[in-house]
Amino acid sequence: MRRLQGENDELRRSGAFKQALHLEGPMAPRIRMEGHGEVLVLSSNNYLGLANHPEVIAAGVAGLRAFGAGTASVRFICGTLTAHRDLEQGLARFLGTEAALSYVSCWNANTGLLPVLAGDGDTLISDELNHASIIDACRLTGKGVERRVYRHGDMQQLAEILKESAQRRARIVVTDGVFSMEGDLAPLPDLVTLCQKHDALLVVDDSHGLGVLGKRGAGTAEHFGLAGKIDVITGTLGKALGGAAGGFVAGPSALVDHLFQKSRPLLFSNALPATVAASALKALEVLERDPGLLARLRENTRYFREKLLVLGFAPLPGESAIIPILIGATAKAMAVSQALLKRRVFVTGFGYPVVPEGKARIRIQMCAAFTRADLDEALAALKEVKAELGL
Ligand SMILES: Cc1ncc(COP(=O)(O)O)c(C=O)c1O
């Protein structure tokens, strides 16, 4: 404990210690933050503004009433609620897969999937900037799995790895659809072509693409016209689709059936609470019913990016709803975040170890529910902070 205390003190001294900020109400474009009053939120994954949507809340309440808190056990022991089946069927239909399986988080979905999918004699190939849950999922695979990493988006290196591993039993390529810290998209057209050419399986974690990209909001594959061409999709329900928690694996029935036999988070841990299953399914329904949500999210993103450039910021380019601005040192990114919060604009600074040393950044995230006035207020705060901190 003394060592941990020392490390905490060091983080405090360097300005990189993360403080819990307490919210006094639901996530929304404007929230009440303890000690700060009303704050504009540009750091939530609440892309469609559904976290506080009346129908989503009502569905969660109805789910709680209908099914209680849960089965007090894991699914194969005490049964699967029909609320889970409804959600899973809804996700499979929306994504155009044969089946889907829910987990309590996408973290669990990824760590429950890859050790089952990749076995002895297989090669598992991962983009270097994949989300931490994919990195940990790769680490959880067995000794007989060869694990390879390719430079971010480097299709030439991936092609070489696929050639080198031609004799392996199977090759599995895994990538984020939208990279969470960069906001850029995986080069899915090239990934699909390469995987088809080399008979490799493609797994896409579309946590930040779902409800954001594509004509219907079905994600990165739909954005590229590749719906139905991805072997396995994982994603979260904790971002655009209601924002509570939960994740899923969507793909062939044989895979989903097999996960139900072997996936450790499912075998040894309780299922998603019914209230969350019901609210996430409602969020999906709202998304499908109201294409205006996607249109507003995209227009807000376009406007904000355009105005950032006018102010002299150089956000990383990208088509998602994530707008990162590189700052450099971790402490400076945290200082920018604090200076914005003083102006009642909530934008989180990210530093090491979430992103590499020297590449600390603030990450702005768009929401369909922002008004133009909200966006202009945030831009005015960013302008002031730029001048104050010499960005
Ligand atoms: C790409 C990606 N995968 C997985 C996750 C984890 O999602 P969950 O909160 O459902 O565990 C995240 C969340 O940050 C993510 O960005």
The ligand as a MOL file (V3000), in Angstrom:
LIG
                    3D

  0  0  0     0  0            999 V3000
M  V30 BEGIN CTAB
M  V30 COUNTS 16 16 0 0 0
M  V30 BEGIN ATOM
M  V30 1 C -13.6200 -0.0310 -28.9470 0
M  V30 2 C -14.1430 -0.3260 -27.5890 0
M  V30 3 N -14.3810 -1.5980 -27.2420 0
M  V30 4 C -14.8700 -1.9190 -26.0310 0
M  V30 5 C -15.1590 -0.9540 -25.0910 0
M  V30 6 C -15.6740 -1.3590 -23.7560 0
M  V30 7 O -17.0350 -1.1940 -23.7400 0
M  V30 8 P -17.8580 -1.4900 -22.4010 0
M  V30 9 O -17.9150 -0.2100 -21.6470 0
M  V30 10 O -19.1740 -1.9850 -22.8660 0
M  V30 11 O -17.0770 -2.5560 -21.6770 0
M  V30 12 C -14.9410 0.3770 -25.4010 0
M  V30 13 C -15.2470 1.4150 -24.3950 0
M  V30 14 O -14.5080 2.3050 -24.1390 0
M  V30 15 C -14.4100 0.7000 -26.6760 0
M  V30 16 O -14.1710 1.9710 -26.9920 0
M  V30 END ATOM
M  V30 BEGIN BOND
M  V30 1 1 1 2
M  V30 2 1 2 3
M  V30 3 2 2 15
M  V30 4 2 3 4
M  V30 5 1 4 5
M  V30 6 1 5 6
M  V30 7 2 5 12
M  V30 8 1 6 7
M  V30 9 1 7 8
M  V30 10 2 8 9
M  V30 11 1 8 10
M  V30 12 1 8 11
M  V30 13 1 12 13
M  V30 14 1 12 15
M  V30 15 2 13 14
M  V30 16 1 15 16
M  V30 END BOND
M  V30 END CTAB
M  END
